[in-house]
Amino acid sequence: MSFYASNNRFYITNSAGKVIFDTNKPMPHIVQTLTAQVSVSFPQVDSTYWRSETKIFSGSYFCPTQVYECRYVYGCEWENVCGPKQVCGYKSVCNYNVVTGQYECGLQWVCETQNVCEQQNVCDYRWKCQNWDTYGDLYEIRQGFDYTAKDWQATYDLGSITGGIQADFLLVNCQATRTAQGNLSDIGPIPCGLPLGSWFVANNSSIVEVVSDLRDGEPFLTRIMSVFVEGGKVKVQFKHSNRDFRAVRGYWEQACSFNMFPPFVGGIPTTPPTGISSYTFNFTIQVGKFTI
Amino acid sequence: MAKKLYADGTTGKVAIYDPAVPGAFTNPLANLNAVYFHSDLDYVGVAAVLDFTVTHPARGTGGSSTQHSYLEPNPASGLVSGLNHDLGYVPHALVFVGNDMLPANMQIQTSGSSYRTVAVDLTTTQVRVFETAWVYQHSLPALTVTYKIVLFTPKISPSGNETLHITQSSFVASRGKLNTAYNYLRRAVSSPMFWFSKGKTADVANGSFKIVTANGSVINRSPYNGSFAGEAGLGVEV
């Protein structure tokens, strides 16, 4: 060990020659330890319903159906047709014989005109009202939600620093409990990458939640927590940002027009998920300061 | 500024301070601008500096979806490593990858649409790396990361009754609060071992985030479009 006091400087080395203390190098010390608990709900992710439809095929065989209507069509039908007709046959005929003074009867071939009805297959154009087999139009339907951009923040005081000392640093341990898990159309429940329930190192900002575009990984929603010093106080700030974004999880399928018009796709929630996540954070914070 | 070493055998206090500010000895917190050392202050001690390497496992993609043309997200989370410290208390700590102080849940790996985040949790016996793999369209290959985790001591409590104890091998002042057997942190303007920070190190805008670490490293995750500049930290050495 060596103790040096020279040239307006004190410094001490240990037996290995390593400097342990040096007045030329300010030393960090803890001026205060704070404990605090903050509960926060990140805001709703506003969204609007969107829908688009595109006819991709008229009269598709994928869409067989029936429609009742009257059509002027050519066709053949068996009908009972009546009309005058010459009918011939043997007939008993009696004539008065003036010689014998008697009637004489006998069969005689006779033809005569009669009104006759008979079944005939009649082909013609005529109006016909019935359920007709047909094919509906095929549509591609897309539905989903558009998220509306939102920026939000909330700041809470965790404690005043004793004596108004201008702190130089913080050492933050944090424990997070999620009291409500948000949901989004894209990914369902929003995962949190923090080790919930455990004490974790939280210097100085932590990323609480991120939701990314499934296609390229670029975030469209991020929520963070920052513990920082401002105006003689230790504060925690929660920030949320989401950009305009069309939910990647759309709902689309092919739909036939006759099912329901306008056609729609099943499975889409009637009320979009809110995306609200709530947490309670416990903090133990050491407020640090350097000597001169 | 002159420096005065003063040891009070009655109170056991030891201080190095500017003699032009005598109050610096009696009330150091109110006169910090004149204090170089004071036994009333609770100095930050380093309990351990852990440099250790973690192999994060490969994470595969999810299955196909009937509702969109992309694979289902396949998030996975859990502890991937634990290291015993056996300190008997939950220490305060700082976590670094290289020189960058790691925000909790920070992305340490990206692969196309997928990425991996880590946070470090603490128990009375262990330091543990907790990862979440956000696997979308691209699988994440295994990744090896070396972490530096600095664990701090609780306040150093004075013990014994010696105001100054100086031998050939040790220097102990103020009943052990300054002791050459300990490692104390000091400000390091150049080549610091790590950094302290008092400010925000992340911001969000346009749905994404930007990180400015205490040592000035910038991670700007597109499409962040804010103007966050961060706040410079203070480098220290042991």
Contacts between the chains, C-beta under 8 A, distances in Angstrom:
chain1	res1	chain2	res2	distance
A	1	B	166	7.6
A	1	B	167	7.1
A	1	B	168	6.6
A	1	B	169	5.5
A	1	B	170	5.5
A	1	B	171	5.2
A	1	B	180	5.3
A	3	B	166	6.8
A	3	B	171	5.8
A	5	B	5	6.9
A	8	B	1	7.8
A	8	B	2	6.6
A	8	B	3	5.8
A	9	B	3	7.3
A	10	B	3	6.3
A	10	B	5	6.1
A	10	B	16	5.6
A	10	B	36	7.3
A	10	B	37	7.9
A	12	B	171	5.1
A	12	B	178	7.9
A	12	B	180	6.1
A	13	B	180	7.7
A	14	B	170	7.8
A	14	B	180	4.2
A	14	B	181	7.5
A	15	B	169	4.9
A	15	B	170	7.7
A	15	B	180	7.5
A	19	B	186	7.7
A	20	B	171	7.6
A	20	B	180	4.8
A	20	B	182	7.3
A	20	B	183	7.6
A	20	B	184	6.1
A	21	B	37	6.8
A	21	B	178	6.3
A	21	B	184	6.2
A	21	B	186	7.8
A	22	B	186	6.1
A	23	B	3	5.7
A	23	B	16	5.8
A	23	B	36	4.3
A	23	B	37	7.0
A	25	B	186	3.8
A	25	B	187	5.0
A	25	B	188	7.2
A	25	B	237	8.0
A	26	B	186	7.0
A	26	B	187	4.3
A	27	B	37	6.8
A	27	B	43	5.8
A	27	B	44	7.9
A	27	B	184	6.0
A	27	B	185	6.6
A	27	B	186	5.6
A	27	B	187	7.5
A	28	B	43	7.2
A	28	B	44	4.7
A	28	B	185	5.1
A	28	B	187	7.6
A	28	B	196	6.5
A	28	B	236	6.5
A	29	B	41	4.1
A	29	B	42	5.4
A	29	B	43	4.7
A	29	B	44	6.3
A	30	B	42	4.4
A	30	B	43	7.8
A	30	B	44	6.2
A	30	B	155	6.8
A	31	B	29	6.5
A	31	B	41	7.8
A	31	B	42	7.7
A	149	B	206	7.8
A	149	B	207	7.6
A	151	B	204	7.7
A	151	B	205	7.1
A	162	B	29	7.0
A	163	B	29	5.6
A	163	B	30	6.1
A	165	B	29	6.9
A	165	B	32	6.7
A	167	B	198	5.6
A	168	B	196	6.7
A	168	B	198	5.9
A	168	B	234	5.9
A	169	B	196	3.4
A	169	B	197	6.0
A	169	B	198	5.0
A	169	B	233	7.4
A	169	B	234	6.4
A	170	B	197	7.3
A	170	B	198	5.5
A	171	B	44	7.9
A	171	B	92	4.0
A	171	B	93	7.6
A	171	B	94	7.2
A	171	B	152	6.5
A	172	B	92	7.7
A	173	B	90	6.6
A	173	B	92	5.7
A	173	B	93	7.6
A	173	B	122	6.7
A	174	B	104	7.6
A	187	B	73	5.3
A	191	B	75	5.0
A	191	B	77	7.0
A	191	B	132	6.5
A	191	B	134	7.5
A	192	B	105	7.8
A	193	B	77	6.9
A	193	B	104	7.9
A	193	B	105	3.7
A	193	B	117	4.4
A	193	B	119	6.3
A	193	B	132	3.9
A	193	B	134	8.0
A	194	B	104	6.0
A	194	B	105	5.5
A	194	B	119	5.5
A	194	B	130	7.9
A	195	B	79	7.8
A	195	B	119	5.5
A	195	B	121	4.2
A	195	B	128	7.7
A	195	B	130	4.0
A	198	B	121	3.9
A	198	B	122	7.4
A	198	B	123	7.4
A	198	B	128	7.7
A	198	B	130	7.4
A	199	B	90	5.2
A	199	B	121	6.1
A	199	B	122	4.9
A	199	B	123	7.4
A	200	B	104	5.5
A	200	B	119	5.1
A	200	B	120	6.2
A	200	B	121	4.3
A	200	B	122	6.8
A	200	B	130	7.4
A	201	B	93	4.9
A	201	B	94	6.8
A	201	B	95	5.0
A	201	B	102	7.9
A	201	B	104	6.3
A	201	B	119	7.4
A	201	B	120	4.8
A	201	B	121	7.7
A	201	B	122	6.8
A	201	B	149	7.9
A	202	B	104	5.3
A	203	B	94	5.8
A	203	B	95	7.7
A	203	B	101	6.2
A	203	B	103	7.8
A	203	B	197	6.5
A	203	B	201	7.6
A	204	B	103	7.8
A	204	B	197	5.0
A	204	B	198	7.1
A	204	B	199	6.3
A	204	B	200	6.2
A	204	B	201	4.9
A	204	B	214	7.7
A	205	B	103	5.0
A	205	B	200	5.3
A	205	B	201	4.3
A	205	B	202	3.5
A	205	B	203	8.0
A	205	B	211	7.3
A	206	B	103	5.5
A	206	B	104	3.8
A	206	B	105	5.9
A	206	B	119	7.5
A	206	B	202	7.7
A	207	B	103	5.9
A	207	B	104	6.8
A	207	B	105	4.1
A	207	B	106	6.4
A	207	B	117	7.1
A	207	B	202	6.6
A	207	B	209	6.5
A	208	B	105	6.9
A	210	B	105	7.8
A	210	B	117	7.8
A	210	B	134	7.5
A	210	B	209	7.3
A	212	B	113	6.9
A	212	B	115	7.6
A	212	B	134	6.7
A	212	B	136	7.0
A	213	B	113	7.2
A	214	B	68	7.6
A	214	B	70	4.6
A	214	B	71	7.7
A	214	B	73	6.7
A	214	B	113	6.2
A	214	B	136	4.8
A	214	B	137	6.6
A	215	B	70	6.4
A	215	B	113	6.1
A	215	B	136	8.0
A	215	B	137	6.9
A	216	B	112	7.2
A	216	B	113	5.4
A	217	B	110	6.4
A	217	B	112	6.2
A	217	B	113	3.8
A	217	B	114	6.3
A	217	B	115	6.0
A	217	B	134	7.9
A	217	B	136	6.4
A	218	B	208	6.6
A	218	B	221	7.5
A	218	B	222	5.6
A	218	B	223	5.9
A	219	B	207	5.5
A	219	B	208	4.2
A	219	B	209	6.7
A	219	B	221	6.1
A	220	B	207	4.1
A	220	B	208	7.6
A	221	B	207	5.5
A	222	B	204	4.5
A	222	B	207	6.2
A	222	B	208	5.8
A	222	B	209	4.6
A	223	B	204	7.3
A	224	B	202	5.1
A	224	B	203	7.5
A	224	B	204	5.6
A	224	B	209	6.4
A	226	B	200	4.1
A	226	B	201	7.2
A	226	B	202	6.4
A	228	B	198	6.4
A	228	B	199	5.1
A	228	B	200	5.0
A	229	B	198	4.3
A	229	B	199	7.1
A	237	B	200	7.2
A	239	B	203	7.1
A	239	B	204	4.9
A	240	B	204	7.0
A	241	B	204	3.9
A	241	B	205	5.5
A	241	B	206	6.5
A	241	B	207	5.4
A	241	B	208	7.4
A	241	B	209	8.0
A	242	B	207	4.9
A	243	B	206	4.8
A	243	B	207	3.6
A	243	B	208	7.7
A	243	B	223	6.9
A	245	B	207	6.9
A	248	B	68	5.8
A	248	B	70	6.4
A	249	B	65	7.8
A	249	B	67	5.7
A	249	B	68	5.1
A	250	B	67	7.4
A	250	B	68	6.1
A	251	B	67	6.0
A	267	B	67	7.2
A	284	B	92	7.5
A	286	B	44	7.9
A	286	B	92	5.5
A	286	B	152	7.8
A	288	B	44	6.5
A	288	B	196	6.5
A	288	B	198	7.9
A	289	B	32	6.4
A	290	B	187	5.8
A	290	B	234	6.7
A	291	B	32	6.9
A	291	B	35	5.4
A	291	B	36	5.6
A	291	B	37	6.6
A	291	B	38	7.9
A	291	B	41	7.3
A	292	B	32	7.2
A	292	B	33	5.9
A	292	B	34	7.2
A	292	B	35	6.7
A	292	B	36	6.4
